[in-house]
């Protein structure tokens, strides 16, 4: 299995992304991911999912879990440790869809 760090190297450049805003079907903001140290990997992954799927659907969440690689198992074993992975697991479990807005 490829490591998350290796997978990140295959993603698009996100230096232009300041943050990613996630909202529910009613337009209510449910989360914001800032492009700051410690969150850059999630910015890259969520940006990649945006380019591929347009929004966070169940299919996008399943792909995201796969791409988070070794961190996904840790997130499942320790809920709360990786909130950006927990969000994807919640989308799958509760059949949610979230809109993605890229702020440059």
N, CA, C and O atoms as CSV, one atom per row, in Angstrom:
chain,resi,resn,atom,element,x,y,z
A,1,UNK,N,N,0.846,-1.186,0.000
A,1,UNK,CA,C,0.000,0.000,0.000
A,1,UNK,C,C,0.891,1.248,0.000
A,1,UNK,O,O,1.865,1.333,0.748
A,2,UNK,N,N,0.535,2.210,-0.853
A,2,UNK,CA,C,1.249,3.476,-0.892
A,2,UNK,C,C,1.004,4.265,0.372
A,2,UNK,O,O,-0.095,4.235,0.926
A,3,UNK,N,N,2.003,4.958,0.826
A,3,UNK,CA,C,1.885,5.816,1.997
A,3,UNK,C,C,1.244,7.147,1.596
A,3,UNK,O,O,1.368,7.580,0.451
A,4,UNK,N,N,0.563,7.788,2.541
A,4,UNK,CA,C,-0.124,9.048,2.292
A,4,UNK,C,C,0.836,10.093,1.716
A,4,UNK,O,O,0.480,10.825,0.793
A,5,UNK,N,N,2.031,10.158,2.257
A,5,UNK,CA,C,3.026,11.128,1.788
A,5,UNK,C,C,3.315,10.936,0.300
A,5,UNK,O,O,3.447,11.912,-0.438
A,6,UNK,N,N,3.414,9.693,-0.136
A,6,UNK,CA,C,3.665,9.400,-1.553
A,6,UNK,C,C,2.456,9.773,-2.412
A,6,UNK,O,O,2.609,10.288,-3.520
A,7,UNK,N,N,1.273,9.515,-1.901
A,7,UNK,CA,C,0.045,9.835,-2.621
A,7,UNK,C,C,-0.076,11.348,-2.807
A,7,UNK,O,O,-0.472,11.818,-3.873
A,8,UNK,N,N,0.269,12.106,-1.764
A,8,UNK,CA,C,0.186,13.571,-1.841
A,8,UNK,C,C,1.025,14.128,-2.984
A,8,UNK,O,O,0.650,15.119,-3.612
A,9,UNK,N,N,2.154,13.491,-3.252
A,9,UNK,CA,C,3.043,13.961,-4.309
A,9,UNK,C,C,2.408,13.878,-5.694
A,9,UNK,O,O,2.873,14.536,-6.625
A,10,UNK,N,N,1.348,13.077,-5.842
A,10,UNK,CA,C,0.687,12.919,-7.140
A,10,UNK,C,C,-0.451,13.933,-7.339
A,10,UNK,O,O,-0.994,14.047,-8.438
A,11,UNK,N,N,-0.808,14.658,-6.289
A,11,UNK,CA,C,-1.920,15.607,-6.358
A,11,UNK,C,C,-1.491,16.937,-6.961
A,11,UNK,O,O,-0.304,17.250,-7.053
A,12,UNK,N,N,-2.485,17.704,-7.367
A,12,UNK,CA,C,-2.295,19.011,-7.946
A,12,UNK,C,C,-1.727,19.986,-6.911
A,12,UNK,O,O,-1.893,19.800,-5.705
A,13,UNK,N,N,-1.055,21.028,-7.407
A,13,UNK,CA,C,-0.529,22.089,-6.551
A,13,UNK,C,C,-1.706,22.841,-5.910
A,13,UNK,O,O,-2.698,23.131,-6.579
A,14,UNK,N,N,-1.592,23.150,-4.629
A,14,UNK,CA,C,-2.658,23.879,-3.935
A,14,UNK,C,C,-2.142,25.163,-3.293
A,14,UNK,O,O,-2.769,25.695,-2.377
A,15,UNK,N,N,-1.016,25.657,-3.764
A,15,UNK,CA,C,-0.449,26.864,-3.166
A,15,UNK,C,C,-1.389,28.069,-3.321
A,15,UNK,O,O,-1.295,29.034,-2.562
A,16,UNK,N,N,-2.290,28.009,-4.301
A,16,UNK,CA,C,-3.256,29.090,-4.532
A,16,UNK,C,C,-4.498,28.987,-3.638
A,16,UNK,O,O,-5.300,29.919,-3.589
A,17,UNK,N,N,-4.661,27.873,-2.939
A,17,UNK,CA,C,-5.846,27.648,-2.109
A,17,UNK,C,C,-5.598,28.183,-0.697
A,17,UNK,O,O,-4.658,27.761,-0.023
A,18,UNK,N,N,-6.453,29.119,-0.254
A,18,UNK,CA,C,-6.342,29.648,1.107
A,18,UNK,C,C,-7.094,28.769,2.095
A,18,UNK,O,O,-6.630,28.508,3.205
A,19,UNK,N,N,-8.280,28.314,1.658
A,19,UNK,CA,C,-9.075,27.431,2.513
A,19,UNK,C,C,-10.141,26.742,1.671
A,19,UNK,O,O,-10.418,27.130,0.536
A,20,UNK,N,N,-10.721,25.717,2.260
A,20,UNK,CA,C,-11.821,24.978,1.646
A,20,UNK,C,C,-12.989,25.032,2.621
A,20,UNK,O,O,-12.856,24.709,3.802
A,21,UNK,N,N,-14.138,25.451,2.092
A,21,UNK,CA,C,-15.350,25.547,2.911
A,21,UNK,C,C,-16.290,24.413,2.498
A,21,UNK,O,O,-16.558,24.213,1.313
A,22,UNK,N,N,-16.779,23.684,3.482
A,22,UNK,CA,C,-17.717,22.586,3.253
A,22,UNK,C,C,-19.079,22.980,3.812
A,22,UNK,O,O,-19.186,23.448,4.945
A,23,UNK,N,N,-20.117,22.785,3.001
A,23,UNK,CA,C,-21.461,23.136,3.460
A,23,UNK,C,C,-22.439,22.015,3.133
A,23,UNK,O,O,-22.216,21.206,2.232
A,24,UNK,N,N,-23.528,21.995,3.894
A,24,UNK,CA,C,-24.541,20.960,3.686
A,24,UNK,C,C,-25.476,21.365,2.547
A,24,UNK,O,O,-25.277,22.397,1.908
A,25,UNK,N,N,-26.485,20.554,2.302
A,25,UNK,CA,C,-27.401,20.795,1.176
A,25,UNK,C,C,-28.186,22.092,1.331
A,25,UNK,O,O,-28.666,22.648,0.343
A,26,UNK,N,N,-28.321,22.583,2.571
A,26,UNK,CA,C,-29.031,23.833,2.828
A,26,UNK,C,C,-28.115,25.055,2.747
A,26,UNK,O,O,-28.563,26.187,2.926
A,27,UNK,N,N,-26.841,24.820,2.480
A,27,UNK,CA,C,-25.884,25.910,2.370
A,27,UNK,C,C,-25.225,26.308,3.673
A,27,UNK,O,O,-24.424,27.243,3.702
A,28,UNK,N,N,-25.552,25.608,4.763
A,28,UNK,CA,C,-24.950,25.915,6.064
A,28,UNK,C,C,-23.513,25.374,6.092
A,28,UNK,O,O,-23.272,24.207,5.785
A,29,UNK,N,N,-22.569,26.242,6.465
A,29,UNK,CA,C,-21.168,25.829,6.564
A,29,UNK,C,C,-21.020,24.851,7.722
A,29,UNK,O,O,-21.395,25.149,8.856
A,30,UNK,N,N,-20.467,23.680,7.419
A,30,UNK,CA,C,-20.262,22.667,8.454
A,30,UNK,C,C,-18.797,22.545,8.849
A,30,UNK,O,O,-18.480,22.022,9.917
A,31,UNK,N,N,-17.896,23.033,7.980
A,31,UNK,CA,C,-16.481,22.964,8.307
A,31,UNK,C,C,-15.669,23.821,7.355
A,31,UNK,O,O,-16.062,24.067,6.214
A,32,UNK,N,N,-14.530,24.265,7.851
A,32,UNK,CA,C,-13.560,24.990,7.038
A,32,UNK,C,C,-12.194,24.367,7.294
A,32,UNK,O,O,-11.818,24.110,8.438
A,33,UNK,N,N,-11.458,24.128,6.208
A,33,UNK,CA,C,-10.095,23.617,6.322
A,33,UNK,C,C,-9.166,24.713,5.817
A,33,UNK,O,O,-9.203,25.073,4.640
A,34,UNK,N,N,-8.347,25.233,6.694
A,34,UNK,CA,C,-7.399,26.291,6.351
A,34,UNK,C,C,-6.126,25.671,5.767
A,34,UNK,O,O,-5.706,24.595,6.192
A,35,UNK,N,N,-5.524,26.340,4.808
A,35,UNK,CA,C,-4.260,25.880,4.238
A,35,UNK,C,C,-3.116,26.398,5.105
A,35,UNK,O,O,-2.461,27.390,4.783
A,36,UNK,N,N,-2.899,25.698,6.206
A,36,UNK,CA,C,-1.850,26.037,7.165
A,36,UNK,C,C,-1.038,24.774,7.436
A,36,UNK,O,O,-1.509,23.667,7.173
A,37,UNK,N,N,0.179,24.931,7.960
A,37,UNK,CA,C,0.956,23.735,8.287
A,37,UNK,C,C,0.150,22.782,9.174
A,37,UNK,O,O,-0.477,23.196,10.149
A,38,UNK,N,N,0.183,21.523,8.818
A,38,UNK,CA,C,-0.576,20.514,9.537
A,38,UNK,C,C,-1.882,20.157,8.839
A,38,UNK,O,O,-2.460,19.100,9.092
A,39,UNK,N,N,-2.345,21.040,7.960
A,39,UNK,CA,C,-3.584,20.788,7.221
A,39,UNK,C,C,-3.368,20.739,5.711
A,39,UNK,O,O,-4.310,20.495,4.957
A,40,UNK,N,N,-2.152,20.966,5.272
A,40,UNK,CA,C,-1.876,21.017,3.834
A,40,UNK,C,C,-2.207,19.695,3.148
A,40,UNK,O,O,-2.701,19.699,2.020
A,41,UNK,N,N,-1.947,18.574,3.801
A,41,UNK,CA,C,-2.280,17.272,3.215
A,41,UNK,C,C,-3.773,17.130,2.992
A,41,UNK,O,O,-4.201,16.630,1.951
A,42,UNK,N,N,-4.562,17.560,3.949
A,42,UNK,CA,C,-6.018,17.495,3.800
A,42,UNK,C,C,-6.499,18.472,2.735
A,42,UNK,O,O,-7.417,18.158,1.977
A,43,UNK,N,N,-5.888,19.655,2.669
A,43,UNK,CA,C,-6.240,20.616,1.610
A,43,UNK,C,C,-5.992,19.966,0.250
A,43,UNK,O,O,-6.837,20.048,-0.642
A,44,UNK,N,N,-4.836,19.322,0.092
A,44,UNK,CA,C,-4.507,18.687,-1.184
A,44,UNK,C,C,-5.502,17.563,-1.508
A,44,UNK,O,O,-5.959,17.440,-2.645
A,45,UNK,N,N,-5.828,16.756,-0.513
A,45,UNK,CA,C,-6.738,15.638,-0.748
A,45,UNK,C,C,-8.160,16.129,-1.060
A,45,UNK,O,O,-8.777,15.660,-2.016
A,46,UNK,N,N,-8.674,17.054,-0.271
A,46,UNK,CA,C,-10.026,17.562,-0.516
A,46,UNK,C,C,-10.088,18.315,-1.847
A,46,UNK,O,O,-11.095,18.227,-2.551
A,47,UNK,N,N,-9.042,19.048,-2.203
A,47,UNK,CA,C,-8.989,19.729,-3.501
A,47,UNK,C,C,-9.019,18.699,-4.627
A,47,UNK,O,O,-9.710,18.887,-5.628
A,48,UNK,N,N,-8.277,17.623,-4.460
A,48,UNK,CA,C,-8.271,16.541,-5.450
A,48,UNK,C,C,-9.677,15.939,-5.603
A,48,UNK,O,O,-10.144,15.710,-6.719
A,49,UNK,N,N,-10.336,15.690,-4.476
A,49,UNK,CA,C,-11.703,15.153,-4.527
A,49,UNK,C,C,-12.652,16.136,-5.211
A,49,UNK,O,O,-13.543,15.725,-5.954
A,50,UNK,N,N,-12.462,17.426,-4.961
A,50,UNK,CA,C,-13.276,18.453,-5.615
A,50,UNK,C,C,-13.105,18.384,-7.134
A,50,UNK,O,O,-14.088,18.411,-7.874
A,51,UNK,N,N,-11.854,18.295,-7.595
A,51,UNK,CA,C,-11.596,18.240,-9.037
A,51,UNK,C,C,-12.173,16.977,-9.670
A,51,UNK,O,O,-12.644,17.003,-10.807
A,52,UNK,N,N,-12.133,15.881,-8.930
A,52,UNK,CA,C,-12.591,14.600,-9.469
A,52,UNK,C,C,-14.109,14.411,-9.364
A,52,UNK,O,O,-14.730,13.873,-10.281
A,53,UNK,N,N,-14.711,14.854,-8.246
A,53,UNK,CA,C,-16.128,14.580,-7.981
A,53,UNK,C,C,-17.018,15.831,-7.952
A,53,UNK,O,O,-18.226,15.729,-8.168
A,54,UNK,N,N,-16.442,16.996,-7.690
A,54,UNK,CA,C,-17.222,18.226,-7.626
A,54,UNK,C,C,-17.843,18.510,-6.274
A,54,UNK,O,O,-18.071,19.668,-5.925
A,55,UNK,N,N,-18.117,17.467,-5.511
A,55,UNK,CA,C,-18.668,17.588,-4.158
A,55,UNK,C,C,-18.324,16.320,-3.390
A,55,UNK,O,O,-17.844,15.340,-3.961
A,56,UNK,N,N,-18.579,16.356,-2.087
A,56,UNK,CA,C,-18.283,15.185,-1.263
A,56,UNK,C,C,-19.497,14.267,-1.218
A,56,UNK,O,O,-20.382,14.421,-0.376
A,57,UNK,N,N,-19.521,13.332,-2.119
A,57,UNK,CA,C,-20.551,12.303,-2.168
A,57,UNK,C,C,-20.028,11.066,-1.449
A,57,UNK,O,O,-18.893,11.056,-0.973
A,58,UNK,N,N,-20.833,10.046,-1.372
A,58,UNK,CA,C,-20.370,8.786,-0.784
A,58,UNK,C,C,-19.184,8.246,-1.583
A,58,UNK,O,O,-18.197,7.801,-0.997
A,59,UNK,N,N,-19.269,8.282,-2.912
A,59,UNK,CA,C,-18.160,7.794,-3.742
A,59,UNK,C,C,-16.888,8.591,-3.498
A,59,UNK,O,O,-15.800,8.020,-3.425
A,60,UNK,N,N,-17.021,9.914,-3.371
A,60,UNK,CA,C,-15.857,10.758,-3.099
A,60,UNK,C,C,-15.268,10.435,-1.734
A,60,UNK,O,O,-14.048,10.379,-1.579
A,61,UNK,N,N,-16.130,10.221,-0.744
A,61,UNK,CA,C,-15.664,9.904,0.610
A,61,UNK,C,C,-14.931,8.559,0.638
A,61,UNK,O,O,-13.901,8.422,1.298
A,62,UNK,N,N,-15.465,7.574,-0.076
A,62,UNK,CA,C,-14.805,6.258,-0.136
A,62,UNK,C,C,-13.415,6.419,-0.753
A,62,UNK,O,O,-12.442,5.854,-0.253
A,63,UNK,N,N,-13.321,7.190,-1.839
A,63,UNK,CA,C,-12.032,7.426,-2.483
A,63,UNK,C,C,-11.097,8.167,-1.532
A,63,UNK,O,O,-9.909,7.851,-1.457
A,64,UNK,N,N,-11.623,9.145,-0.810
A,64,UNK,CA,C,-10.815,9.890,0.154
A,64,UNK,C,C,-10.247,9.008,1.248
A,64,UNK,O,O,-9.083,9.148,1.623
A,65,UNK,N,N,-11.062,8.102,1.761
A,65,UNK,CA,C,-10.594,7.157,2.786
A,65,UNK,C,C,-9.450,6.316,2.226
A,65,UNK,O,O,-8.447,6.088,2.902
A,66,UNK,N,N,-9.608,5.866,1.004
A,66,UNK,CA,C,-8.555,5.083,0.343
A,66,UNK,C,C,-7.279,5.917,0.204
A,66,UNK,O,O,-6.184,5.418,0.462
A,67,UNK,N,N,-7.410,7.170,-0.198
A,67,UNK,CA,C,-6.246,8.026,-0.429
A,67,UNK,C,C,-5.549,8.447,0.865
A,67,UNK,O,O,-4.340,8.682,0.865
A,68,UNK,N,N,-6.286,8.541,1.949
A,68,UNK,CA,C,-5.651,8.866,3.234
A,68,UNK,C,C,-4.764,7.713,3.716
A,68,UNK,O,O,-4.000,7.869,4.668
A,69,UNK,N,N,-4.865,6.585,3.071
A,69,UNK,CA,C,-3.983,5.434,3.263
A,69,UNK,C,C,-3.881,5.020,4.735
A,69,UNK,O,O,-4.892,4.726,5.374
A,70,UNK,N,N,-2.677,5.000,5.258
A,70,UNK,CA,C,-2.457,4.486,6.614
A,70,UNK,C,C,-3.160,5.313,7.685
A,70,UNK,O,O,-3.434,4.803,8.771
A,71,UNK,N,N,-3.453,6.567,7.401
A,71,UNK,CA,C,-4.128,7.417,8.388
A,71,UNK,C,C,-5.595,7.014,8.588
A,71,UNK,O,O,-6.176,7.284,9.639
A,72,UNK,N,N,-6.187,6.371,7.584
A,72,UNK,CA,C,-7.591,5.960,7.698
A,72,UNK,C,C,-7.788,4.911,8.778
A,72,UNK,O,O,-8.754,4.985,9.538
A,73,UNK,N,N,-6.901,3.947,8.862
A,73,UNK,CA,C,-7.011,2.925,9.910
A,73,UNK,C,C,-6.888,3.575,11.285
A,73,UNK,O,O,-7.650,3.265,12.201
A,74,UNK,N,N,-5.932,4.470,11.414
A,74,UNK,CA,C,-5.744,5.164,12.688
A,74,UNK,C,C,-6.991,5.984,13.053
A,74,UNK,O,O,-7.390,6.028,14.217
A,75,UNK,N,N,-7.595,6.626,12.062
A,75,UNK,CA,C,-8.812,7.414,12.314
A,75,UNK,C,C,-9.957,6.522,12.775
A,75,UNK,O,O,-10.739,6.908,13.644
A,76,UNK,N,N,-10.056,5.336,12.195
A,76,UNK,CA,C,-11.111,4.404,12.604
A,76,UNK,C,C,-10.871,3.882,14.017
A,76,UNK,O,O,-11.813,3.688,14.785
A,77,UNK,N,N,-9.597,3.656,14.354
A,77,UNK,CA,C,-9.243,3.146,15.675
A,77,UNK,C,C,-9.328,4.213,16.771
A,77,UNK,O,O,-9.576,3.902,17.936
A,78,UNK,N,N,-9.118,5.476,16.380
A,78,UNK,CA,C,-9.095,6.578,17.345
A,78,UNK,C,C,-9.947,7.745,16.841
A,78,UNK,O,O,-9.408,8.759,16.396
A,79,UNK,N,N,-11.277,7.606,16.908
A,79,UNK,CA,C,-12.162,8.684,16.446
A,79,UNK,C,C,-11.800,10.016,17.101
A,79,UNK,O,O,-11.534,10.083,18.302
A,80,UNK,N,N,-11.794,11.072,16.292
A,80,UNK,CA,C,-11.467,12.403,16.786
A,80,UNK,C,C,-10.031,12.810,16.525
A,80,UNK,O,O,-9.707,13.998,16.543
A,81,UNK,N,N,-9.164,11.834,16.281
A,81,UNK,CA,C,-7.746,12.147,16.049
A,81,UNK,C,C,-7.531,12.786,14.677
A,81,UNK,O,O,-6.638,13.618,14.513
A,82,UNK,N,N,-8.342,12.403,13.696
A,82,UNK,CA,C,-8.227,12.918,12.326
A,82,UNK,C,C,-9.601,13.415,11.867
A,82,UNK,O,O,-10.311,12.693,11.167
A,83,UNK,N,N,-9.983,14.630,12.247
A,83,UNK,CA,C,-11.332,15.115,11.946
A,83,UNK,C,C,-11.664,15.160,10.446
A,83,UNK,O,O,-12.824,14.989,10.070
A,84,UNK,N,N,-10.675,15.383,9.601
A,84,UNK,CA,C,-10.962,15.433,8.166
A,84,UNK,C,C,-11.247,14.049,7.594
A,84,UNK,O,O,-11.937,13.925,6.582
A,85,UNK,N,N,-10.725,13.017,8.230
A,85,UNK,CA,C,-11.063,11.637,7.851
A,85,UNK,C,C,-12.393,11.258,8.492
A,85,UNK,O,O,-13.229,10.615,7.857
A,86,UNK,N,N,-12.592,11.655,9.751
A,86,UNK,CA,C,-13.869,11.387,10.434
A,86,UNK,C,C,-15.039,11.927,9.616
A,86,UNK,O,O,-16.092,11.294,9.529
A,87,UNK,N,N,-14.846,13.101,9.018
A,87,UNK,CA,C,-15.911,13.703,8.208
A,87,UNK,C,C,-16.263,12.794,7.035
A,87,UNK,O,O,-17.442,12.610,6.731
A,88,UNK,N,N,-15.256,12.222,6.373
A,88,UNK,CA,C,-15.504,11.318,5.250
A,88,UNK,C,C,-16.224,10.059,5.713
A,88,UNK,O,O,-17.133,9.577,5.037
A,89,UNK,N,N,-15.823,9.529,6.857
A,89,UNK,CA,C,-16.491,8.348,7.404
A,89,UNK,C,C,-17.956,8.659,7.720
A,89,UNK,O,O,-18.834,7.822,7.510
A,90,UNK,N,N,-18.208,9.865,8.224
A,90,UNK,CA,C,-19.576,10.288,8.540
A,90,UNK,C,C,-20.425,10.402,7.271
A,90,UNK,O,O,-21.601,10.036,7.271
A,91,UNK,N,N,-19.833,10.904,6.206
A,91,UNK,CA,C,-20.555,11.007,4.927
A,91,UNK,C,C,-20.988,9.620,4.461
A,91,UNK,O,O,-22.114,9.433,4.001
A,92,UNK,N,N,-20.091,8.657,4.583
A,92,UNK,CA,C,-20.400,7.282,4.165
A,92,UNK,C,C,-21.482,6.689,5.065
A,92,UNK,O,O,-22.461,6.123,4.579
A,93,UNK,N,N,-21.303,6.821,6.364
A,93,UNK,CA,C,-22.219,6.209,7.326
A,93,UNK,C,C,-23.621,6.809,7.258
A,93,UNK,O,O,-24.613,6.087,7.365
A,94,UNK,N,N,-23.704,8.121,7.080
A,94,UNK,CA,C,-25.000,8.804,7.126
A,94,UNK,C,C,-25.517,9.223,5.754
A,94,UNK,O,O,-26.514,9.936,5.643
A,95,UNK,N,N,-24.825,8.770,4.714
A,95,UNK,CA,C,-25.232,9.044,3.323
A,95,UNK,C,C,-25.482,10.529,3.089
A,95,UNK,O,O,-26.515,10.925,2.549
A,96,UNK,N,N,-24.514,11.339,3.506
A,96,UNK,CA,C,-24.595,12.787,3.336
A,96,UNK,C,C,-23.896,13.196,2.037
A,96,UNK,O,O,-23.148,12.424,1.437
A,97,UNK,N,N,-24.161,14.407,1.637
A,97,UNK,CA,C,-23.421,15.055,0.557
A,97,UNK,C,C,-23.057,16.453,1.042
A,97,UNK,O,O,-23.904,17.182,1.557
A,98,UNK,N,N,-21.782,16.820,0.871
A,98,UNK,CA,C,-21.355,18.159,1.228
A,98,UNK,C,C,-20.843,18.876,-0.010
A,98,UNK,O,O,-20.175,18.284,-0.859
A,99,UNK,N,N,-21.162,20.142,-0.097
A,99,UNK,CA,C,-20.662,21.004,-1.163
A,99,UNK,C,C,-19.249,21.468,-0.785
A,99,UNK,O,O,-18.944,21.674,0.389
A,100,UNK,N,N,-18.407,21.625,-1.790
A,100,UNK,CA,C,-17.030,22.067,-1.584
A,100,UNK,C,C,-16.857,23.418,-2.277
A,100,UNK,O,O,-17.181,23.576,-3.454
A,101,UNK,N,N,-16.339,24.387,-1.521
A,101,UNK,CA,C,-16.013,25.692,-2.103
A,101,UNK,C,C,-14.536,25.958,-1.865
A,101,UNK,O,O,-14.066,25.931,-0.728
A,102,UNK,N,N,-13.810,26.214,-2.942
A,102,UNK,CA,C,-12.383,26.508,-2.867
A,102,UNK,C,C,-12.210,28.008,-2.793
A,102,UNK,O,O,-12.692,28.728,-3.668
A,103,UNK,N,N,-11.527,28.496,-1.760
A,103,UNK,CA,C,-11.252,29.912,-1.604
A,103,UNK,C,C,-9.783,30.134,-1.957
A,103,UNK,O,O,-8.879,29.557,-1.354
A,104,UNK,N,N,-9.581,30.990,-2.953
A,104,UNK,CA,C,-8.205,31.260,-3.426
A,104,UNK,C,C,-7.666,32.520,-2.797
A,104,UNK,O,O,-6.530,32.910,-3.070
